[in-house]
Amino acid sequence: MAYTVNSSFEDFMRDSVNLDPERTTKARTSRNWLVHQIEELANNGKIPPLYNGTNHIFFGSFARNTKIRPLDDIDIMIMFDAQGCTTDDVAKKIRKTYPIYVNNPDAKLLSDYCDGNILNSRRMIEAIKKELGNIPRYSKAEIHRNQEAVTLQLSSYEWNFDIVPCFYTTTGFYVIPDGNGSWKGTDPRIDQNRVTQANQWVNGKLLPATRLMKYWKKEHWGNEVSSYLFENFMIDWVNNLTIFPSTYPQLVKRALEVLSSKIMMDYNDPKGFQGNINNLDIHARSRLAIMASQDASEARAAIQYEQNYMTEAAINKWIKIFGNEFPRYGK
């Protein structure tokens, strides 16, 4: 039962924010099994051969340990062997596309996905979707709404997999479908390194803090702000801290104060491929900034109530900030 603010937050994190550890273990096992099935498809010539080495990359919030409930999607990049394919230029540039030319007559399956000799990422995704749909345990395979991945729906678990084909370039990054038939650059290793380094900087406190504040985002900002942009706000915040807030209330207050200013600014993709990833106009930014600022004021009031030994009133403030899933006093 929640008779203190701290115990309310602990219960909230365990029961409403953090993924259930048992489901997380099952999800990782399921993910590894799927990678093996994809390897078997390649070995049997159903899909093009995979890269000879590390042939997959786990990315996204589940891989970075910033995923909150519900566990609904898991992201995997599957790396294919380019088989001598070329492109015009593999220099890293903002918003550049990288057309892939299939010049090797032995790259038979890749040639099947070409327009002329240019590899069409949509056609490749469609072919991969067809083969993935035949794997046991999965009820349905479809093209993701952004046309950049295959979404594989499971018949026995609540999560789906988003599977993104990719190739590794000679200049050390990856190209993935751009949604329009061509290919764009990315490098999820940069995101993982940023999260890992920032989390180490604050002795492992970034990840739970990010999950807590992503719950707040879900309640107030929703999908207007991408999970990826939001996580980068949190990373930048902790990278500039000298002392991490010592309590949940102080953490939330400080984070909301920072978020209210961060959302107003352009934000360049730290990987260097997309340019500004805060696509909101000034009116939307202002509206969201006001939400964060107002809840920062509510957090300050909650802290004051707690300091005055008005625990139930403080908890009621946190319910106002986080929603009805936040534990009530004595419940």
C-alpha positions, 0 to 999 in steps of 0.5 A, a space after each residue: 500500500 502507498 503511504 509515502 510518495 516514494 512508495 507510490 513511485 516505486 509501485 508505479 514504476 513496477 506495476 505501470 511503467 517498467 516492462 514485466 521481467 518475465 515478459 521481457 525474457 520471453 520477448 528476447 527468447 522469441 526475438 532470438 528464435 526469429 533471427 534464427 528462422 530468418 537465417 534459415 530462410 537465407 540458407 535455403 535460398 528463400 531470401 537473399 544471403 545474409 552478411 557474413 558476420 553480424 547479420 542482425 542489429 537489435 535497435 529501438 527502445 526495447 534494445 535500449 531498455 527504454 521501452 515502457 508498457 505495453 510491450 507492443 513492438 520490437 525492432 530488428 535490422 537484418 543485414 544482407 550481403 551486398 554481393 558486389 552492389 554499388 552506389 553513387 557515394 557513401 559519404 554521410 550527408 543529411 537527407 541523402 538517399 543511396 540508390 543501390 545498383 545490382 551489377 553482379 549477375 550472381 546476385 539473382 534474388 537481389 536482381 529480382 527486386 530491381 527496377 532496371 539494375 537499381 534495387 527497389 527497397 519496396 520490392 525487396 520488403 514485399 518479397 521478405 514479407 511473403 517469406 516471413 509470413 510462412 514462418 510458424 508461430 506468426 499469424 500475419 506479416 504486413 508492410 509497416 505503415 512507413 514502408 520501411 519494414 515488415 511487421 510480423 504479428 505473433 499468434 501467441 504473444 502480445 508484441 510484434 516485430 518490425 524487421 528492417 532490411 539493411 546493408 553495411 557500407 564501406 564507410 561504416 554505416 548502414 542503409 535501410 529502406 527510405 519508404 519510397 523505394 530507395 535507401 537512406 543512411 542510419 547507424 543505431 550504434 550511435 544511439 546505443 552508445 549515447 544511451 550507454 554513456 549517458 546512463 553510466 554518467 549518472 550511475 544507471 539512473 538515466 534508463 528508469 528516469 527515461 521510462 518514467 518520463 516517457 509515461 508522462 509523455 504518453 499521457 500528455 504529449 502522446 505521439 506528437 513527439 516521437 519516442 526517439 526525439 524524447 529519449 534524446 532530450 533526456 540524454 542531453 539533460 543528464 549529460 549536462 547534470 553535475 548531480 542527479 536528482 536524489 528523489 523521484 519528485 525532484 527528478 520529475 520536476 527538473 525533467 519537466 522544466 527542461 522538457 518545456 524548453 527543449 521542445 521549443 527548439 530544433 533538434 538535429 539527428 545525432 546520427 547525422 542523417 536526418 537533420 532536424 527531427 523536431 518537425 512540430 510547428 511553433 504553435 504545437 511546440 508552444 502548446 506542448 511546452 505549456 503542458 510541461 511547464 504547467 506540470 512542472 508547477 504541479 510537481 513543485 506543489 506536490 513537493 511542497 505538500 510532501 515537505 509539509 507532511 501532507 502526503 495524501 495531497 502530494 500523491 493526489 498531485 502526482 495522480 494529476 501529473 501521471 494519470 489514474 494509474 499512479 497509486 492512490 494514497 493507502 491503495 
